[in-house]
């Protein structure tokens, strides 16, 4: 449960990333620091080597001048290699240099070309000689840095940085000089750095984690408040809203989104409650009629004609109930996307003309004139049976709410990529404050319910239009009439002009 908390997960992920980042940074820092120190050590050794070589040249030049003054001619290079005094000169040099402050911690050694040590600034427990690899390197007149383990004191080998360099005169190697400098200071410094990084890294991560817990608590405090509020929300208390923090972050958007969801839920619950009330009200009348007629009929023996009359009346009420259930089922199927439309190209103008002809029979009974105006042949891709029901519903409503001797107008014309079908009546109109309810289930303008119908026709009509990727609009003025406008995607339009 503890590890399932989002704040703990965020902190753990952050600590993991911080650990990896600091580990990488520490590794790079250690390598860079080590490289700098070794580079400094190499530069220092090389500088000291230059001093040794210069001093050796001075000593040897003095010896050469003494030899020449004595009348003994000699080749410079050969003299350095063969002169019996070379060893004494080399040892004298390193002995003097051993007291030099710059070389106090360094060991100076001079080798002949056989790799034999001829002079050393310090007596070592073992007399090192140049390896075969080193000799081969010196013969190629190459200097080389190496790190070796050597005994400065008996039984105490330490790592040392060694520069071995051949000294060339007249394009020939005269001798090999070597300077070794212990690395104990560098080793100690690197060891301390490793220890420091080893201690600081976990301490930094732990300290950051502790701070992260505090920051996460502060940052997620609005979420805790939201959770407390959510626990108080029930189906009967959907008006309670989440407090929106005065920020511009994700928490604010979450609170706003949740409040929007609550509004939709409240609307849904209200709609469902209203639906149940309306549905119960619609069923109450036919059921009451059925019950009443049956109770009256059963009080005494009736004639055959009376029984038939009651049964016909009951059948009408049963059909009324069946029609309500059927319409509700259709609406539910549309809302759940369960209805599969059988779409085919059809001439919308021809279809509506046929419907108008059929509806004129109903209109004549009230002395209502239906006028049709169509602009050429227009084709839509749709389900003919569903579209017929759509326009029959609209025309039935227009006739129903138009007074005797009134007028109904049907107009068909293109509107960009749509065909626009408007059905207008000269009826009682719809109050402006109720226009938004017009497509709700069981909504009827006539609150007295004297007019036939269940208030489901427009809901079904809207579902049919939307299933055909179209839209339906309504415009109305009280006591002047209402116009329903249907826009369906147009397949093609052929003007008759």
C-alpha angles and dihedrals in degrees: 000000000000093000091046092068111108092219091054091048091050091049093047092048090047092049090049092051091045090050092051092045095048091044091054092045092048091050092051092045092050093048093046093047091047092049092049093050094047090046090051090049092050092049090049093050092047090051091051090048090056089054092050093050092048091050091047090053091051092051093046093045089055090051091048092051091050090051093049090047088056088058097250110131115206140167110255096229096042090048091057092050099041107027112113090219095061093091092048092048092049094048091046089053097050092044091056093043092050087075092050111115090222091056100036092112096035132085117223118201132176123202132190120230092270089064094251119143110242100169137016133179091217133033106243124200089242124030106232121213128197114270121239088254091053093048091050089050093050092050087057086055093243129145118217139192118213137170113224140168111243135168111243088168126024111279094001109101114184134181114261135183110232130195115196115187133172115227111224127203124175089355092302131103110251099179142330122251123198132189122190122192122188116241096209093114092050092044091050092047092050091046091053090047091051090049092048093049091044090055099038097047098062092036090053092048093047093046091048089049091053090049088046091056090054094045092046090052091052094043094047096042091101088054091055089052089050090052091051090051092046090054088059095051117099135162088269094047104048092130089074108103136201116256108249111220118228094248138099099229138105092277090062092048090048091052092047092048092049092050089051089051090050090052090052091047091048090050090048093049091046091048092048092047090049090046092054091047092048093044091050090047092050092049094044095069099051091039091050090049091049093048094045096048092046093048092049092046093050094052091081143359112283134199122256091255091053092049090049091050092051092047092050090049091049090048090055091053092046089051089050090054091045091052091053092049092045093051092047090050090052091050091049091050091051092048092049092045090239097130114094111206118218096220123192135156109272137171103248093194093055092046093051091047089056091048091049090053090053094046094050088075089062093042094052090062088066096035091248119154119217114205120195125198119181129175105215130299115323126183129207131181106236153114106283097204093051093045091049089054090049095056094038088056091050094047092045090053092047092052093042095055097037114093121235116290090020130133136246120194127197118192127185121188139141121265111188105288094353139071110233117213117182125187113195130182135185094227137123095296128216124275111250093235090059100046092097089059096052095100095043118115115266092008113145130173092217101070091187089067091219091133117078120256140071104243093251100104097084092045089054091045092054091049091051093050093048091047087059091052091252136113138231127214135184132211122184144167121194113256091000103074146262133263124203115198121199121192117194127178108266120231096188140334125213113191118217091204 
